[in-house]
Amino acid sequence: MGKILAPLEYVVSKILIAWHSLFTSLGLPGDGGITWALSIVGLVVVIRILITPLFIRQIKAQRGLQLLQPEIKKLQEKYKNDRERQSKELMELYKRTGTNPFASCLPILLQAPIFFSLFRVLNGVAHEKRVPGFPGDLNLVRDAANAKIFGASISDSFLGADNGAAKTLTVVLIVLMSLTSFLTQRQVMTKNMPPSAAEGQFAQQQKMLLYVFPLVFAVSGVNFPIGVLIYWLTTNLWSMGQQFYVIAFNPTPGSPAAIAREERLRRKHKATPGAGTGSSSGGTPAVGGGATSDGTGSGPNLAKRPPGQRQQPRRQPRAKRDRPPGGAAPGNAEPDPS
């Protein structure tokens, strides 16, 4: 395992050292716990940016599975007594629709080696031995080993610590990890799943994950160093933020979040004033708005002109243009004496 992860340990160490150098250049102490904790947060930022394309594929895969649930349930019901035929038909359905059910697991699977590489790096730091990617003089390793946050070393674990500060901080981090995992999964289930996906085997799997992941964090978290728990918690917070963005701006069609977004857009559209209505509220008062001498009530209703602006002639109806100055209609005009 060590030889397999050695190249990845080297990369993880170099990213940590790069962030550590940045924070120390800003005035943070080299052996400060906050400096190394922020370096671990920086590691999460780099990793999550790099796997953003996989996250997009994960969202598309999850959405595709949700929308296919009615078809999947039909096939499961149709071939419930023939598992082999059922699996074959499901694979054909996935192939025909371009849905990969395993794509939703890619971000988690890819982060697992990074997670264990960080675990091995911090384990080497705790024993102050040579770590791939760290300088050979061990000075930086000792800085990391002596770094403390809230009185606990970042390489301490709940089971391996002999002080109450490390145990307390570990418990707090485990609780926060479990809570963020639960909330992230819950907002997906309650807001971003269409009604067709809220029942059946898929929904049961999602409900199971809702409680299994926090339980896994709680049980396994006592074995990991505080630095790894910081990485885990930061990753959960990043995932929660990504899901919140997706639910708010690109929800699954037919889901409660999509319906709520359509309603928001509809209200926003109604609140936007219409153009070209010709009404002026609170505008400049009109002048000359009374009836004309001929009683038609169509006198000029001109807005105020800026000083010096020439008034343009107005086009009159043909009946008015043909009417003689005396006001008689053209048909009743007297003949010309000449």
Secondary structure, 3 states (H helix, E strand, C coil): CHHHHHHHHHHHHHHHHHHHHHHHHCCCCCCCHHHHHHHHHHHHHHHHHHCHHHHHHHHHHHHHHHHCHHHHHHHHHHCCCCHHHHHHHHHHHHHHHCCCCCHHHHHHHHHHHHHHHHHHHHHHHHCCCCCCCCCCCCHHHHHHHHCEECCEECCCECCCCCCHHHHHHHHHHHHHHHHHHHHHHHHHHHHCCCHHHCCCHHHHHHHHHHHHHHHHHHHHHHHCEHHHHHHHHHHHHHHHHHHHHHHHHCCCCCCHHHHHHHHHHHHHHHHCCCCCCCCCCCCCCCECCCCCCCCCCCCCCECCCCCCCCCCCCCCCHHHHHCCCCCCCHHHCCCCCC
